[in-house]
């Protein structure tokens, strides 16, 4: 009898804690600024919106959301209070599809949001790319955004930008993982990353713990890439992997404390059609399992250009020229 009473009391307490936890998560409301209509379901708000509408978001939205062939702005309340889009670990958080013939036709603006717990698998569309955000054939502008704890079985744990133009500013991408491009994957895209923090992301089967660029142009300014890692036999470019036919410009930024099991703890530059330009940046305390703790340049020496760059205290060496 006493045993039954104790169990009942314990159950009562646990239920109380559970209900208190649920109450602390504010249910989401999306309001169309043009029409004034509010929606408890974000996908309903997206579907009802016309191109160039703005949706003001408050609270938390759980699920997977798709924006297809329209320009749209999704914004949270303030820079101190973000709205949250939560994939709950069961699907990609946000999929954005534009126009294949004209990648500049549609623009998506995301600001003052947290995008978290997304999961893109091989069974999902676009073969497991983009756990947090998948952007295809579109202009994607990101301001004051936090992407965290997203994963993809293929590439782009935080963001996969495919055939897109990306601008990422005053944002953070952290604790995301993918086979390649743990934080961000760029494929045939143009990207500008400004005053942001890309940290503690992981590529677990290949290159680019923080950033992977393939056939793309990436310009990084005033940004910290720190504690990202590429952890496999072919793990290269713990901070950044600049792959085939890509151009990388890094300006007034810091690449530090990243690691690669193979080559290029901080930065790995492939040989075919690549160019890396480093200006007034610091590359330090990165570690490679083999060579190029700071930088591994597989291309010709002229494919790696420095200006006022400081590359110091990397292990086993600062720069390795293949």
Sine and cosine of phi, psi and omega as CSV:
sin_phi,cos_phi,sin_psi,cos_psi,sin_omega,cos_omega
0.00,0.00,-0.72,0.70,0.04,-1.00
-0.88,0.48,-0.67,0.75,0.01,-1.00
-0.85,0.52,-0.67,0.74,-0.01,-1.00
-0.91,0.41,-0.63,0.78,0.01,-1.00
-0.91,0.42,-0.67,0.75,0.01,-1.00
-0.89,0.46,-0.70,0.71,0.02,-1.00
-0.88,0.48,-0.67,0.74,-0.01,-1.00
-0.90,0.43,-0.69,0.73,0.01,-1.00
-0.89,0.46,-0.70,0.71,0.02,-1.00
-0.88,0.48,-0.68,0.73,0.02,-1.00
-0.89,0.46,-0.65,0.76,0.01,-1.00
-0.87,0.49,-0.69,0.72,0.00,-1.00
-0.91,0.42,-0.69,0.72,-0.01,-1.00
-0.89,0.45,-0.67,0.75,0.03,-1.00
-0.89,0.45,-0.63,0.77,0.03,-1.00
-0.88,0.48,-0.71,0.71,0.05,-1.00
-0.89,0.46,-0.66,0.75,-0.01,-1.00
-0.88,0.47,-0.72,0.70,0.00,-1.00
-0.91,0.41,-0.60,0.80,0.05,-1.00
-0.90,0.43,-0.64,0.77,0.03,-1.00
-0.91,0.42,-0.66,0.75,0.01,-1.00
-0.91,0.40,-0.60,0.80,-0.01,-1.00
-0.92,0.39,-0.47,0.88,-0.04,-1.00
-0.97,0.26,-0.23,0.97,0.05,-1.00
-0.99,-0.11,0.93,-0.36,-0.05,-1.00
-0.96,0.28,0.80,-0.60,0.05,-1.00
-0.88,0.47,0.59,-0.81,-0.10,-1.00
-0.97,0.23,0.56,-0.83,0.15,-0.99
-0.71,-0.70,0.79,-0.61,0.04,-1.00
-0.93,-0.38,0.84,-0.54,-0.03,-1.00
-0.91,-0.42,0.81,-0.59,0.06,-1.00
-0.98,0.20,0.89,-0.45,-0.07,-1.00
-0.91,0.41,-0.46,0.89,-0.01,-1.00
-0.97,0.26,-0.70,0.72,-0.10,-1.00
-0.99,-0.13,-0.35,0.94,-0.07,-1.00
0.98,0.19,0.04,1.00,-0.01,-1.00
-0.98,0.19,0.70,-0.71,0.02,-1.00
-0.95,-0.33,0.56,-0.83,-0.05,-1.00
-0.74,-0.68,0.74,-0.68,0.11,-0.99
-0.97,0.23,-0.31,0.95,-0.01,-1.00
-0.94,-0.33,0.88,-0.48,-0.08,-1.00
-0.89,0.45,-0.64,0.77,-0.02,-1.00
-0.90,0.44,-0.59,0.81,0.07,-1.00
-0.88,0.47,-0.65,0.76,0.02,-1.00
-0.91,0.42,-0.66,0.75,0.02,-1.00
-0.90,0.44,-0.72,0.70,-0.04,-1.00
-0.91,0.42,-0.58,0.82,-0.03,-1.00
-0.98,0.19,-0.34,0.94,-0.06,-1.00
-0.95,0.31,0.52,-0.85,0.16,-0.99
-0.99,-0.15,0.26,-0.97,-0.05,-1.00
-0.85,0.53,0.66,-0.75,0.00,-1.00
0.98,0.19,0.12,0.99,0.11,-0.99
-0.95,0.32,0.36,-0.93,0.11,-0.99
-0.89,-0.47,0.77,-0.63,0.07,-1.00
-0.95,-0.30,0.86,-0.52,0.05,-1.00
-1.00,-0.05,0.84,-0.54,-0.12,-0.99
-0.94,-0.34,0.66,-0.75,0.09,-1.00
-0.72,-0.70,0.68,-0.73,0.07,-1.00
1.00,0.01,-0.44,-0.90,-0.11,-0.99
-0.86,-0.52,0.74,-0.68,0.07,-1.00
-0.90,-0.45,0.81,-0.58,-0.03,-1.00
-0.94,-0.33,0.75,-0.66,0.03,-1.00
0.64,-0.77,-0.27,-0.96,0.05,-1.00
-0.89,-0.45,0.67,-0.74,-0.14,-0.99
-0.77,-0.64,0.55,-0.83,-0.07,-1.00
-0.76,-0.64,0.76,-0.66,0.15,-0.99
-0.91,-0.42,0.86,-0.51,-0.15,-0.99
-0.79,-0.61,0.89,-0.46,0.15,-0.99
0.83,0.56,0.76,0.65,0.17,-0.99
-0.37,-0.93,0.44,-0.90,0.12,-0.99
-1.00,0.02,0.67,-0.74,-0.12,-0.99
-0.39,-0.92,0.53,-0.85,0.12,-0.99
-0.90,-0.44,0.78,-0.63,0.12,-0.99
-0.89,-0.46,0.86,-0.51,-0.05,-1.00
-0.69,-0.73,0.61,-0.79,0.07,-1.00
-1.00,0.09,-0.07,-1.00,-0.11,-0.99
-0.92,0.39,-0.86,0.52,-0.07,-1.00
-0.54,-0.84,0.15,-0.99,0.04,-1.00
-0.94,0.34,-0.24,0.97,0.04,-1.00
-0.99,-0.16,-0.18,0.98,-0.03,-1.00
-0.61,-0.79,0.99,-0.11,-0.03,-1.00
-0.99,0.10,0.53,-0.85,0.28,-0.96
-0.98,0.18,0.37,-0.93,-0.10,-0.99
-0.84,-0.55,0.73,-0.69,0.18,-0.98
-0.93,-0.38,0.89,-0.45,-0.15,-0.99
-0.87,-0.50,0.89,-0.46,0.01,-1.00
-0.97,0.24,-0.19,0.98,0.06,-1.00
0.86,0.52,0.34,0.94,0.07,-1.00
0.97,0.26,0.14,0.99,-0.09,-1.00
-0.89,-0.45,-0.07,1.00,0.01,-1.00
-0.16,-0.99,0.24,-0.97,0.10,-1.00
-0.86,0.50,0.64,-0.77,-0.06,-1.00
-0.96,0.27,-0.79,0.61,-0.11,-0.99
-0.67,-0.74,0.84,-0.54,0.05,-1.00
-0.92,-0.39,0.80,-0.60,-0.06,-1.00
-0.83,-0.56,0.88,-0.48,-0.04,-1.00
-0.86,-0.51,0.79,-0.61,0.02,-1.00
-0.93,-0.36,-0.59,-0.81,-0.09,-1.00
-0.97,-0.23,0.85,-0.52,-0.08,-1.00
-0.91,0.42,-0.55,0.83,-0.05,-1.00
-0.99,0.14,-0.44,0.90,-0.01,-1.00
-0.65,-0.76,0.99,-0.11,-0.09,-1.00
-0.93,0.38,-0.32,0.95,-0.03,-1.00
-1.00,-0.05,0.06,1.00,-0.09,-1.00
-0.93,0.37,-0.61,0.79,-0.05,-1.00
-0.87,-0.50,0.63,-0.78,0.02,-1.00
-0.82,-0.57,0.73,-0.69,0.06,-1.00
-0.90,-0.43,0.78,-0.62,0.04,-1.00
-0.91,-0.42,0.82,-0.58,0.01,-1.00
-0.85,-0.53,0.79,-0.61,0.01,-1.00
-0.51,-0.86,0.51,-0.86,0.06,-1.00
0.81,0.58,0.73,0.68,-0.01,-1.00
-0.77,-0.64,0.50,-0.87,0.25,-0.97
-0.95,-0.31,0.80,-0.61,0.04,-1.00
-0.89,-0.46,0.90,-0.44,-0.20,-0.98
-0.60,-0.80,0.35,-0.94,0.14,-0.99
0.85,0.52,0.58,0.82,0.09,-1.00
-1.00,0.07,0.44,-0.90,0.00,-1.00
-0.56,-0.83,0.93,-0.38,0.07,-1.00
-0.96,-0.27,0.84,-0.55,-0.05,-1.00
-0.92,-0.39,0.14,-0.99,0.01,-1.00
-0.88,0.47,-0.42,0.91,-0.01,-1.00
-0.98,0.19,-0.26,0.96,-0.03,-1.00
-0.99,0.13,0.18,-0.98,0.02,-1.00
-0.89,0.45,0.45,-0.89,-0.03,-1.00
0.85,0.53,0.50,0.86,0.26,-0.97
0.79,0.61,0.77,0.64,0.14,-0.99
0.95,0.30,0.51,0.86,0.07,-1.00
-0.98,-0.18,0.66,-0.75,0.13,-0.99
0.97,0.26,0.99,0.14,0.02,-1.00
-0.95,0.33,-0.67,0.74,0.05,-1.00
-1.00,0.08,-0.84,0.55,-0.02,-1.00
-0.70,-0.71,0.73,-0.68,0.20,-0.98
-0.92,-0.40,0.85,-0.53,0.00,-1.00
-0.87,-0.50,0.86,-0.51,-0.04,-1.00
-0.75,-0.66,0.83,-0.56,0.08,-1.00
0.86,0.50,0.73,0.68,-0.09,-1.00
-0.45,-0.89,0.32,-0.95,0.23,-0.97
-1.00,0.03,0.84,-0.55,0.02,-1.00
-0.86,-0.50,0.89,-0.46,0.00,-1.00
-0.92,-0.40,0.84,-0.54,-0.09,-1.00
-0.86,-0.51,0.82,-0.58,0.03,-1.00
-0.72,-0.70,0.71,-0.71,0.04,-1.00
0.75,0.66,0.84,0.54,-0.02,-1.00
-0.87,-0.50,0.59,-0.81,0.11,-0.99
-0.88,-0.48,0.88,-0.47,0.11,-0.99
-0.94,-0.33,0.83,-0.56,-0.07,-1.00
-0.53,-0.85,0.59,-0.81,0.09,-1.00
0.84,0.54,0.65,0.76,0.10,-0.99
-0.97,-0.26,0.44,-0.90,-0.03,-1.00
-0.56,-0.83,0.43,-0.90,0.03,-1.00
-0.61,-0.79,0.64,-0.77,0.00,-1.00
-0.97,0.26,-0.33,0.94,0.03,-1.00
-0.96,-0.27,-1.00,-0.04,-0.11,-0.99
-0.65,-0.76,0.48,-0.88,0.03,-1.00
0.98,0.22,0.93,0.36,0.02,-1.00
-0.86,0.51,-0.72,0.70,0.05,-1.00
-0.99,0.11,-0.84,0.54,-0.03,-1.00
-0.67,-0.74,0.70,-0.71,0.23,-0.97
-0.90,-0.44,0.92,-0.40,0.04,-1.00
-0.97,-0.25,0.96,-0.29,-0.05,-1.00
-0.93,-0.37,0.87,-0.50,0.02,-1.00
0.80,0.60,0.71,0.71,-0.10,-0.99
-0.74,-0.67,0.25,-0.97,0.17,-0.99
-0.94,-0.35,0.87,-0.49,-0.08,-1.00
-0.90,-0.44,0.64,-0.77,0.20,-0.98
-0.76,-0.65,0.85,-0.53,-0.05,-1.00
-0.84,-0.54,0.87,-0.49,-0.10,-0.99
-0.67,-0.74,0.65,-0.76,0.05,-1.00
0.77,0.64,0.72,0.69,-0.09,-1.00
-0.75,-0.66,0.19,-0.98,0.06,-1.00
-0.71,-0.70,0.65,-0.76,0.06,-1.00
-0.80,-0.60,0.92,-0.39,-0.13,-0.99
-0.56,-0.83,0.49,-0.87,0.07,-1.00
0.84,0.55,0.62,0.79,0.10,-0.99
-0.96,-0.28,0.38,-0.92,-0.02,-1.00
-0.54,-0.84,0.47,-0.88,0.05,-1.00
-0.34,-0.94,0.16,-0.99,0.09,-1.00
-0.86,0.51,-0.73,0.69,0.11,-0.99
-0.69,-0.72,0.44,-0.90,-0.02,-1.00
0.87,0.49,0.90,0.44,-0.08,-1.00
-0.84,0.54,-0.71,0.70,0.03,-1.00
-1.00,0.07,-0.85,0.52,-0.04,-1.00
-0.68,-0.74,0.68,-0.73,0.18,-0.98
-0.90,-0.43,0.80,-0.60,0.11,-0.99
-0.93,-0.36,0.81,-0.59,0.09,-1.00
-0.79,-0.61,0.90,-0.44,0.00,-1.00
0.75,0.66,0.76,0.65,-0.07,-1.00
-0.75,-0.67,0.18,-0.98,0.13,-0.99
-0.86,-0.51,0.77,-0.63,-0.12,-0.99
-0.67,-0.74,0.63,-0.77,0.09,-1.00
-0.81,-0.58,0.82,-0.57,-0.03,-1.00
-0.87,-0.50,0.87,-0.50,-0.16,-0.99
-0.78,-0.62,0.75,-0.66,0.14,-0.99
0.74,0.67,0.76,0.65,-0.07,-1.00
-0.82,-0.58,0.11,-0.99,-0.03,-1.00
-0.78,-0.63,0.88,-0.47,0.01,-1.00
-0.88,-0.48,0.97,-0.26,-0.19,-0.98
-0.59,-0.81,0.51,-0.86,0.12,-0.99
0.84,0.54,0.58,0.81,0.09,-1.00
-0.98,-0.18,0.36,-0.93,-0.14,-0.99
-0.69,-0.73,0.74,-0.67,0.25,-0.97
-0.97,-0.23,0.87,-0.48,-0.15,-0.99
-0.98,-0.22,0.06,1.00,0.04,-1.00
-0.69,-0.73,-0.08,1.00,-0.06,-1.00
-0.24,-0.97,-0.72,-0.69,-0.18,-0.98
-0.99,-0.15,0.41,-0.91,0.17,-0.99
0.99,0.16,0.95,0.33,0.06,-1.00
-0.87,0.50,-0.71,0.70,0.05,-1.00
-1.00,0.01,-0.81,0.58,-0.08,-1.00
-0.66,-0.75,0.70,-0.72,0.16,-0.99
-0.86,-0.51,0.75,-0.66,0.03,-1.00
-0.82,-0.58,0.81,-0.59,0.00,-1.00
-0.71,-0.70,0.90,-0.44,-0.02,-1.00
0.91,0.42,0.50,0.87,-0.16,-0.99
-0.75,-0.66,0.25,-0.97,0.16,-0.99
-0.91,-0.41,0.83,-0.56,-0.04,-1.00
-0.80,-0.60,0.81,-0.59,0.03,-1.00
-0.89,-0.45,0.85,-0.52,-0.07,-1.00
-0.89,-0.46,0.81,-0.59,-0.03,-1.00
-0.71,-0.70,0.74,-0.67,0.10,-1.00
0.85,0.53,0.59,0.81,-0.15,-0.99
-0.86,-0.52,0.56,-0.83,0.07,-1.00
-0.97,-0.23,0.83,-0.55,0.16,-0.99
-0.92,-0.40,0.93,-0.38,-0.17,-0.99
-0.60,-0.80,0.65,-0.76,0.12,-0.99
0.87,0.50,0.51,0.86,0.15,-0.99
-1.00,0.00,0.38,-0.93,-0.08,-1.00
-0.51,-0.86,0.52,-0.86,0.14,-0.99
-0.89,-0.46,0.93,-0.37,-0.25,-0.97
-0.87,-0.50,0.95,0.30,0.10,-1.00
-0.38,-0.93,0.08,-1.00,0.03,-1.00
-0.84,0.55,-0.55,0.84,0.01,-1.00
-0.96,-0.26,0.38,0.92,-0.04,-1.00
-0.96,0.27,0.96,-0.29,0.01,-1.00
-0.83,-0.55,0.42,-0.91,0.06,-1.00
0.89,0.47,0.93,0.38,0.01,-1.00
-0.84,0.54,-0.69,0.72,0.07,-1.00
-0.99,0.11,-0.83,0.55,-0.05,-1.00
-0.64,-0.77,0.69,-0.72,0.18,-0.98
-0.90,-0.44,0.92,-0.38,0.03,-1.00
-0.99,-0.12,0.99,-0.16,-0.17,-0.98
-1.00,-0.05,-0.26,-0.97,-0.18,-0.98
-0.80,0.60,0.70,-0.71,0.10,-1.00
0.83,0.56,0.68,0.73,-0.01,-1.00
-0.82,-0.57,0.53,-0.85,0.10,-1.00
-0.88,-0.47,0.76,-0.65,-0.03,-1.00
-0.82,-0.57,0.80,-0.60,0.12,-0.99
-0.88,-0.47,0.84,-0.55,0.03,-1.00
-0.87,-0.49,0.88,-0.47,-0.08,-1.00
-0.83,-0.55,0.74,-0.67,0.08,-1.00
0.67,0.75,0.75,0.66,-0.04,-1.00
-0.81,-0.59,0.13,-0.99,0.02,-1.00
-0.77,-0.64,0.77,-0.64,0.06,-1.00
-0.88,-0.48,0.96,-0.27,-0.17,-0.99
-0.59,-0.81,0.53,-0.84,0.13,-0.99
0.86,0.50,0.47,0.88,0.11,-0.99
-1.00,-0.04,0.29,-0.96,-0.02,-1.00
-0.59,-0.81,0.56,-0.83,0.08,-1.00
-0.73,-0.68,0.73,-0.68,0.01,-1.00
-0.91,0.41,-0.47,0.88,0.02,-1.00
-0.97,-0.22,-0.97,-0.26,-0.10,-0.99
-0.89,-0.45,0.48,-0.88,0.10,-1.00
0.97,0.26,0.94,0.34,0.00,-1.00
-0.86,0.51,-0.72,0.69,0.03,-1.00
-1.00,0.02,-0.76,0.65,-0.11,-0.99
-0.55,-0.84,0.72,-0.70,0.08,-1.00
-0.85,-0.53,0.78,-0.62,0.02,-1.00
-0.89,-0.45,0.86,-0.51,0.02,-1.00
-0.95,0.31,0.19,-0.98,-0.15,-0.99
-1.00,-0.04,-0.50,0.87,-0.19,-0.98
-1.00,-0.03,0.92,-0.39,0.14,-0.99
0.91,0.41,0.50,0.87,-0.06,-1.00
-0.94,-0.34,0.37,-0.93,0.12,-0.99
-0.52,-0.86,0.74,-0.67,0.08,-1.00
-0.83,-0.55,0.78,-0.62,0.05,-1.00
-0.83,-0.56,0.86,-0.52,-0.04,-1.00
-0.90,-0.43,0.82,-0.57,-0.06,-1.00
-0.76,-0.64,0.85,-0.53,0.15,-0.99
0.76,0.65,0.71,0.70,-0.01,-1.00
-0.84,-0.54,0.26,-0.96,-0.01,-1.00
-0.89,-0.46,0.81,-0.59,0.08,-1.00
-0.87,-0.50,0.95,-0.33,-0.16,-0.99
-0.50,-0.87,0.49,-0.87,0.10,-1.00
0.86,0.51,0.50,0.87,0.12,-0.99
-1.00,-0.04,0.41,-0.91,-0.09,-1.00
-0.73,-0.69,0.73,-0.68,0.12,-0.99
-0.88,-0.48,0.61,-0.79,0.03,-1.00
-0.93,0.38,-0.50,0.86,-0.01,-1.00
-0.92,-0.39,-0.98,0.18,-0.08,-1.00
-0.66,-0.75,0.36,-0.93,0.04,-1.00
0.95,0.32,0.88,0.47,0.02,-1.00
-0.85,0.53,-0.69,0.72,0.06,-1.00
-1.00,0.07,-0.85,0.53,-0.04,-1.00
-0.67,-0.75,0.71,-0.71,0.16,-0.99
-0.89,-0.46,0.91,-0.42,0.00,-1.00
-0.95,-0.31,0.96,-0.29,0.03,-1.00
-0.99,0.13,-0.29,0.96,0.01,-1.00
-0.99,0.12,-0.13,-0.99,0.07,-1.00
-0.94,0.33,0.33,-0.95,-0.06,-1.00
-0.87,0.50,-0.55,0.84,0.00,-1.00
-0.96,0.29,-0.14,0.99,0.07,-1.00
-0.99,0.10,-0.02,1.00,0.05,-1.00
-0.77,-0.63,0.92,-0.40,-0.09,-1.00
-0.88,-0.48,0.75,-0.66,0.03,-1.00
-0.93,-0.36,0.49,-0.87,0.20,-0.98
-0.47,-0.88,0.93,-0.37,-0.02,-1.00
0.84,0.55,0.59,0.81,-0.04,-1.00
-1.00,-0.07,0.60,-0.80,0.07,-1.00
-0.87,-0.49,0.90,-0.44,0.01,-1.00
-0.86,-0.51,0.97,-0.24,-0.15,-0.99
-0.61,-0.79,0.42,-0.91,0.17,-0.98
0.85,0.52,0.61,0.79,0.09,-1.00
-0.98,-0.20,0.42,-0.91,-0.08,-1.00
-0.83,-0.56,0.73,-0.68,0.09,1.00
-1.00,0.07,-0.16,0.99,-0.01,-1.00
-0.45,-0.90,0.26,-0.97,-0.02,-1.00
-0.98,0.17,-0.76,0.65,-0.02,-1.00
-0.69,-0.72,0.76,-0.66,0.12,-0.99
-0.88,-0.48,0.84,-0.54,0.04,-1.00
-0.98,-0.19,0.90,-0.43,-0.04,-1.00
-0.88,0.47,0.00,0.00,0.00,0.00
